[in-house]
Amino acid sequence: MQTLKQNNYDIVDMVEVSDHYAYCEQDLIKLTQLANKHAARLITTAKDYVRLPNNYINEVRVLLIDVELQHDIKSYIINKVK
């Protein structure tokens, strides 16, 4: 939510789900109705977007997030992978 606010999104409502949540048809019906009630658009991360039922992929916007690792963390990860 912080990223949305930092990018000047007007948040009218929010529905939190657990990590790796598997959306079902009924979830998207409810979420779409909620968005329509507020004349709003649904938005999610790319990670969760790929879990949406195919017939809803055009109904939801994707929030792209870039991750920048500090040099010491990046070096640690590279050394662990080797």
Order of alpha helices (4+ residues) and beta strands (2+ residues): alpha-alpha-beta-alpha-beta-alpha
